[in-house]
């Protein structure tokens, strides 16, 4: 028996409706993400089992952070971690608006400090307290070997003094200078007596004390300034009971020159003085109470110099620029207080460079007073072809050493290619 055309069409239509209805029901069935995802990602399962839980991971809500099919970000994340994490952790957003940011935060590397699915330490940190900080801040290792350690540091409580994500203050300090310290060290009659009667709670405690650890009792800086060691504050400052007890007796350069006349006079009389001869202060570079080395510098030499003299590599990131020359300290080549040569060079460029580049110095291009650079009429030296800190080509060359650099002077040799 043959079926009529209308009946066949009706049967097909009903079949299609049934299939579509079944498919719709299947699509609406929720996926057990915990079962499906963890079937492959067993490493995530082991993190979720750790005692400190990340709520989305614990409830197997994988798609709240990940796209199950494709994404532009690593780990199939719905967004970059810095954006994705703040969607839930709104309190962190306020910290991100502060002027001083922790480097991993500024780079959006939340997982540099925190585990994503579960962990063994509070706040899902990869390691507790100072152990985590030490993974980036290598100085922590040396501080742990010093005889006197600040109690919060010794106990690994970095967050007592520092913010983790962002701060209003340098060094990610939790509060302004002095206020961090006064939270544990309240001003009392003994406190004031120990400090010669001066209102030091209004000063920067770190000028005298190391906030982490020291070989000196009282966490004093490793190399205290002699007048400070002798407790003779009035050698430099007004008396403690005066209206302005921190005022200097005389102008800073004059005061420092009373003892350090050689350095101060060398700067004043130099053909190329450093900035202090132009009105800046010795304390821009030196700590007048104590420091980590005998020069009483405010920071490590290169960090200190680059706080003013950033040749590009530190902040601009321009391709082809160099932060420093090899691994040298700045004062290997430059005279920090001034000198008789441009760029505060400690010697003429040929002899200065020859201290390290002895082989190149032996086979060098002719240099010296008798060889003039045709571009400027000045004697040819190493810097005519090489940069100290920046240059577009390898070996700090100002141009391509195969051709372009040379024909800058030897124009008759610059035949077309």
Residue pairs with C-beta under 8 A, 6 or more apart in sequence:
3 11
32 60
33 60
33 61
33 62
33 63
34 60
34 62
35 60
37 44
37 60
37 62
37 68
38 44
38 45
38 48
38 60
44 57
44 117
47 57
47 115
47 116
47 117
47 118
47 119
48 54
48 57
48 58
48 117
48 118
49 118
50 115
50 118
50 119
50 120
51 118
51 120
52 118
52 119
52 120
52 121
52 122
52 123
52 124
53 118
54 115
54 116
54 117
54 118
54 119
54 124
56 62
56 64
56 65
56 88
57 116
57 117
57 118
58 118
62 68
65 77
65 78
65 84
65 116
66 75
66 76
66 77
66 78
67 76
67 77
67 78
68 76
69 76
70 76
71 77
71 78
73 79
73 80
77 84
78 84
79 87
80 108
81 108
81 109
81 110
81 111
82 96
82 105
82 108
82 110
83 108
85 92
85 110
86 92
86 93
86 96
92 165
95 105
95 163
95 165
95 166
95 167
96 105
96 165
96 166
97 166
98 163
98 166
98 167
98 168
99 166
99 167
99 168
100 166
100 167
100 168
100 169
100 170
100 171
100 172
101 165
101 166
102 163
102 164
102 165
102 166
102 172
103 136
104 110
104 112
104 113
104 136
105 165
105 166
113 125
113 126
113 132
113 164
114 123
114 124
114 125
114 126
115 124
115 125
115 126
116 124
118 124
119 125
119 126
121 127
121 128
122 128
125 132
126 132
126 135
127 135
128 156
129 155
129 156
129 157
129 158
129 159
130 140
130 153
130 156
130 158
131 156
133 140
133 158
134 140
134 141
140 212
143 149
143 153
143 212
143 213
144 213
146 213
146 214
146 215
147 214
147 215
148 213
148 214
148 215
148 216
148 217
148 218
148 219
149 212
149 213
150 210
150 211
150 212
150 213
150 219
151 184
152 158
152 160
152 161
153 211
153 212
153 213
154 213
159 174
160 174
161 173
161 174
161 180
161 211
162 171
162 172
162 173
162 174
163 172
163 173
163 174
164 172
166 172
167 173
167 174
168 176
169 175
169 176
169 177
173 180
174 180
175 183
177 203
177 204
177 205
177 206
178 200
178 201
178 202
178 203
178 204
178 205
181 201
181 205
182 201
185 191
187 201
192 198
192 199
196 231
196 233
196 240
197 240
197 241
198 233
198 237
198 240
198 245
198 246
199 240
199 245
200 208
202 246
203 246
205 211
207 287
207 288
207 289
207 290
208 220
208 221
208 224
208 228
208 289
208 290
209 218
209 219
209 220
209 221
210 216
210 219
210 220
210 221
210 222
210 292
211 219
213 219
214 220
214 221
214 222
215 222
216 222
216 224
220 290
221 287
221 289
221 290
221 291
221 292
222 290
222 291
222 292
222 293
223 290
223 291
223 292
223 293
223 294
223 296
224 289
224 290
225 287
225 288
225 289
225 290
225 296
227 233
227 235
227 236
228 288
228 289
228 290
233 240
234 249
236 248
236 249
236 255
236 288
237 245
237 246
237 247
237 248
237 249
238 244
238 245
238 246
238 247
238 248
238 249
239 245
248 255
249 255
252 281
252 282
252 283
253 264
253 276
253 281
253 282
256 263
256 264
256 282
257 264
257 265
263 337
264 282
266 337
266 338
267 273
267 274
267 276
267 277
267 337
267 338
268 277
270 277
270 337
270 338
270 339
270 340
271 339
271 340
271 341
272 338
272 339
272 340
272 341
272 342
272 343
272 344
273 337
273 338
274 335
274 336
274 337
274 338
274 344
275 284
275 308
276 282
276 284
276 285
276 337
277 338
282 288
283 298
284 298
285 297
285 298
285 304
285 336
286 295
286 296
286 297
286 298
287 296
287 297
287 298
288 296
290 296
291 297
291 298
292 300
297 304
298 304
299 307
301 329
301 330
301 331
302 324
302 329
302 330
305 330
305 334
306 314
306 323
306 324
309 330
310 316
310 323
311 321
311 322
311 323
311 389
311 390
312 318
312 321
312 323
312 389
312 390
313 321
313 322
313 323
313 324
313 389
313 390
314 323
320 390
320 391
320 392
320 393
321 389
321 390
322 387
322 389
322 390
322 391
322 396
323 389
324 330
324 389
325 333
325 388
325 389
325 396
326 356
330 336
331 346
332 346
333 345
333 346
333 352
333 388
334 343
334 344
334 345
334 346
335 344
335 345
335 346
336 344
338 344
339 345
339 346
341 347
341 348
343 388
345 352
346 352
348 381
349 381
349 382
349 383
350 361
350 364
350 367
350 368
350 381
350 382
352 382
353 360
353 361
353 382
353 386
354 361
364 382
365 380
365 385
366 380
367 379
367 380
367 381
367 382
368 379
368 380
368 381
369 379
370 379
371 379
371 380
372 378
372 379
372 380
373 379
373 380
373 384
373 409
374 409
375 408
375 409
378 384
385 397
385 398
385 405
386 395
386 396
386 397
386 398
387 396
387 397
387 398
388 396
389 396
390 396
391 397
391 398
392 398
392 399
393 399
393 400
393 401
393 405
394 401
395 401
397 405
398 405
399 405
399 408
403 414
406 413
407 413
407 414
